[in-house]
Amino acid sequence: MEANEITCQVPGVLGFRLDLLVEQQVIVEIKSVEVLNEVHFKQVMTYLRLSNKQLGLLINFNVKSLEDKISLKRIINTFT
């Protein structure tokens, strides 16, 4: 599978690597951390804004069950 890279017009920044891009519409960021922090949400929002996408999913696999609401977060970019 080829890595998805977002290029941007910020001087000195070459690009960002997405974990997964589904149907060219949904950005999926995968983590395995004790707790999802604000920086994880901001990372997905940055990807959404730079790629002009509206929907992102933040998934934490460091939980007992993915059915927990703390393991899966939907993030919507309202600035597109």
Order of alpha helices (4+ residues) and beta strands (2+ residues): beta-beta-beta-beta-alpha-beta-beta
